[in-house]
């Protein structure tokens, strides 16, 4: 490689390095930097989100507890209904028995 080729190759390498540096600088300045006011706003939003998640979790727990309680009450009410229906059925059978007995005594 003679001297002229060396100078041309070195110039090309320096130009490419300059172009890469310029492009990197342009990209770096293209994106805005985060200001302190933006950071405080992000912190406030993060805190609000955290509080909203806590409230949501509490609401879910409340709903699950309430649903469990209502399911238990419904099961108890159904058991009481079944017992009452059974007792009513027996009372009707007994009333029918006594009715037939009373009709048999009074001809």
ABEGO torsion letter per residue (X at the ends): XBAAAAAAAAAAAAAAAAAAAAAAAAAAAABBBBBAAAAAAAAAAAAAAAAAAAAAAAAAAAAAAAAAAAAAAAAAAAAAAAAAAAAAAAAAAAAAAAAAAAAAABX
